Amino acid sequence: MGDSTLIQGRYRLLDRIGRGGMGEVWRARDESLGRRVAVKCLKPLGTDHDHAFTRVLRERFRREARVAAALQHRGVTVVHDFGESDGVLFLVMELLDGRDLSRLLEDNKHHPLPVADVVDIAEQVSAALAYTHEQGIVHRDLKPANIVRLADGTVKICDFGIARLGHDVGFTTRLTGTGIAMGTPHYMSPEQIGGDDVDRRSDLYSLGCVLYEIATGVPPFDLDDAWAVLVGHRDTRPEPPRTHRAELPAYLDRIILDLLAKQPEQRPHDARELGRRITAGRTAPAYAPGVVAPRSKAPQPVGRPVGAGRAEPPSWTGGTTTGREATGTGPRTTPPGPAPGLSADRVPRPGDPGAAAAPGDPCPAAAPEEAAALAGRHRAGLSLGRLGRWEEAGEIHRAVAAERERLLGPDHPDTLASRYEVAFTLSRTGHPAEALRAYKRVAEARIRVLGADHADTLAVRQEMAYALGRLGRHADAHQVYASVLAARERVMGPDHPDTLRCRHNLAFNLGRLGRPEDAHRMAREVAEARARVLGADHPDTLVTRYEVAYELGRLGRWQEALAAYREVAAARERVLGPDHPDTFAARHEIGICLGRLGHSARALALYEGLIEDRTRAQGPDHPETLRARHGLGVNLGRLGRWEEALAESREVRALRARVLGPDHPDTLVSRREIAVALGWLGRWSAALGEYREVAAARERVLGPDHPDTLAGRDDEAHCLEQLGRAAEAVELYRRVAVLRGSGASRAAGTAHAAPF
């Protein structure tokens, strides 16, 4: 294999990015789809195998490759294709823009990673393992080199099925007497070492070894040779991670030690349970750790004592390595594709797949130590955002942006990446106008520095369109989306994942412009294209299928919408898991459809179950748990249980005011629901007060001619009618009509001057 080799007339090898015991990994171009991929070429089969044996091995390869290709989870590297070319078996995978944990530790001079990063990695890997284990797949060779962290913080496990393939084809290290393929000794479970059967709990042990290393900087048994390491895994109790690093949270220390239990039944039952424990520990109130005992000089053995005399290692350890090399010989730039299911009308941030720059990488113009520290703080901000802690994330990004501007200048790509994140946090904390101004400044700088068609420039312009939509300026948003889409099609092609994401957003915005037929048609086209390019059950495809269902609802085709949402919910549960937020979101929409179809009792039961599941997975005060409770209250009202509906709406409104703020749109929706219940109970004076408060808050936050503000004024006028104050109602209706007309005129007049 060499540069510019064309495999099967489709995959052109460009440059080698990794080499290991099983073969080589190449950066390549898929000439058919025009996308970059990674191609893993396994070593040719030896000539000492007879034809029957090689035929069996090829069949095993095809079987295992199909298994790997069937895995569809945002935490698992996607396998696009596989085959054989000139006697070489190959796999085609997504090309990952990130670094594996082995490289992260090396780049960090083997200092441990920040605690927040360790917890984030643990959560993401446990979610991916939960999915793969539920598919009946065990990784068998989990190690830092097989776990990649992308530039946006997403964590992916690589090489599912590869360990078994290597065993079948004879590329792993030597076999035990029982025929069990040996992996890297620093991360092997005791049952692997003993040649026993392995299951999902073996992967959990290996994950415990990985977490121990990234949390402390050293593996649990950092000894001189393979035999000593293997004996350590089999017979020796590991030192608690906090003996190496006192600031580690106690819950994380306990979880890692439980993962490293010698007996599989003493470890967490499965990865799903592990994920729940990590989430519970992360969200529990922090407390100051007690005094940690000094580190002992040597690990203490458990079970069988190791004699004073040194036993010779078995012959099968001859191919294993220890020390820093044990982190693996896998590729340093590893095979990553489209960002997972972004919510409607959202675009990838810089560093997401498709964005050329990788924010957070060390800054060349700054001192290496300062650059690395800023990169770490940038990643910490991204991690806080993924946890929904947007206010804290914003504070970190503002501080990093100021430091990067001081060190690198205002137009350096890393400075702009931090300023982009500041804008993003403003958008997520309910400040779309401020976010739009911040995005506009970043867009101006990127156009000047990188050019109008650069991937990062297009990303921020697309984010501006999202902010415009949040401000109710859907005509302006439409023009920006259309402009970005034209550039993406010109630069990347019509089927590039980023182009399809922009078309998805354009379809979303068409619906907000009151063009549901056009929105539905375009969303269906995008869903078909994404299914063709990414797969029918890819999270991005499911996002667009979700949008198709939404537009069906807007067209009043509720029965079709219900069927579509049920298909999406089933696919998301299969691909992402039952407790994934996107799965919950589809279930919520099923409840809306049931209510619209008059099945309020069934909708009520659905919301009761959803509230229970969201409370367990996300907490009782999570905004989405409160959204499910809002749906419960709406259906209580539809069943005529207005006193219960009023009580539920008041409680949800109080919680939303505390969690989100009194003027947050969701809080105001709950206040409106209170007013609705009061009206149905005949308490129109009290309802009028609530309607006026909602309209005033929306006017304060969104402006007097925002559609939501005007809808609130309509509610107020209706209430005045019910109170017999017809003249006031007529006057208010007239004012609303004038504002609607002026808003429409202004939109028409500014549509041609929309920013960028």
Summary of the structure (lengths in Angstrom):
residues: 756
radius of gyration: 28.3
end to end distance: 45.4
largest distance: 101.2
contacts: 2623
relative contact order: 0.06
helix: 60%
strand: 8%
